[in-house]
Amino acid sequence: MIYKFRSKASADLVMLGADGDRLLRLLAREPAATGIIEPAAMPAARQRLLDALAEAEAAAAQAPADDPDDACARAAVGLRQRLWPMLQMLERAAAAGEPIVWGV
């Protein structure tokens, strides 16, 4: 499944199924084909994502690197890159008082 998150306050955000599922789980939601994040819930949702980022980065900092010269390890897309567009969308939608929807 492909998720297409939309809000009148920002551009659309498209995520592949696995990444969208992970995002929704981090927001304490079950992955679903349709949904909505209301403006009142956005500050808490944004904080959940920031907490998940901090936790993931702390774990990565403590894990020893197997091979610092490994090009694949340097090129891997981290959680921060996956979540940053949604963090921006949440911020803009909350400021405008607009919901974020998907699948509708």
N, C-alpha and C positions, 0 to 999 in steps of 0.2 A: 504494500500500500504506500502511496505517496501522500504526505500531509501538505496541505496548502493553508497556512495560517493567514488570515486577512483581518485588517482593521482599517477604518477610514482615516486613521491617524498616521499610517505609514504604508510603505510598499508591502506587497505580499511576500511571504516567507515560505519557501518550499523546502521540505525535508523528506528524505527517503524514510521508508518505514521503520527501520531499526533505530535511526536517530530520533525520529518523532516519538516512537514508543518510549525510548529512554528519557526524552525530555518530559513527556507526560508523567512518567513514573517519578521523576525528580520533583514534579509539581504535586505529587501525592494523588494522581489521577490514574485511573485505569485507561490504557490505550483504547481509543474508540474512534470510529469513522467520523463522528460529528461531535462538536462540543463548543463551549464558550467559556471565556474567562471574563468575568464582569470587572469593571473598573475598581470596585471596592476590594476585590480580591487580588489586584495586581501588586500592591506593595509586598504582601506576604509571598506571592509567587516569585517575585523578583528576588526577595531575600532568600528563599529556598534555593534558587539557582546559584546565587552568590555563595551560599554556604556549601553547596555541592562542589563548586569550583575550588573553594579554599581547602576543602577536605581532599579533593583529588590532587591538588598541587602539593599539599603537605605530604601525602602518601608517595607521590612521585619524587619529591626531594629526598625522602628517606630511602627509597629503593636504589640499590647500586646499579649503575649503568653497566651492561654487559660489554659493550664495545662502543666507546664514545665516537669512533670514526664511522660507525654504521650509517650509511646514507639513508636507509629505510627508516631507521629510528628517528633521524632528524626530520625527515619529510612527513612523518605521521601527523595526522590532524588530531589535535588534542581536544579535550572537552571545552576549553575556553573558546576555541574557534567554532565549535559546533553550537555553543550556547550564546555567544555574543550577539548574533542578530536578534534572537528572541529577547535578550535583556534590553536591547535598544527598542524593540517593538513594544515591550511592556512599559518602558519609561515614557515613550511617546503617546501610547494609548491612554495611560493613566493621566498624563498631563492634559490630554484632550477630552477625557471622560468618555472614551469610546471603547466598546468591548473588542475582544479578539475572538474570532470564530474560525472554525475549520469544518470542512465537509458539508457546508451548506451553500 
